[in-house]
């Protein structure tokens, strides 16, 4: 795995976490 792939994976995971937090905030649960 190259450094670029690792960086993209990290950004993807961070984005998923943000979406999860946003979904939880939107649902109020």
C-alpha positions in Angstrom: 0.0 0.0 0.0 1.4 3.4 -1.0 1.4 6.5 1.2 -1.2 8.1 -1.1 -3.5 5.1 -0.7 -3.1 5.2 3.1 -3.9 9.0 3.1 -7.0 8.5 0.9 -8.1 5.7 3.2 -7.6 7.9 6.3 -9.6 10.7 4.7 -12.4 8.3 3.7 -12.6 6.9 7.3 -12.6 10.5 8.6 -15.4 11.4 6.2 -17.5 8.3 7.2 -17.0 9.3 10.9 -18.2 12.9 10.1 -21.3 11.5 8.3 -22.0 9.2 11.2 -21.8 12.0 13.7 -23.9 14.2 11.4 -26.5 11.4 11.1 -26.6 11.0 14.9 -27.0 14.7 15.4 -29.7 14.9 12.8 -31.7 12.0 14.3 -31.1 13.4 17.8 -30.4 9.9 19.0 
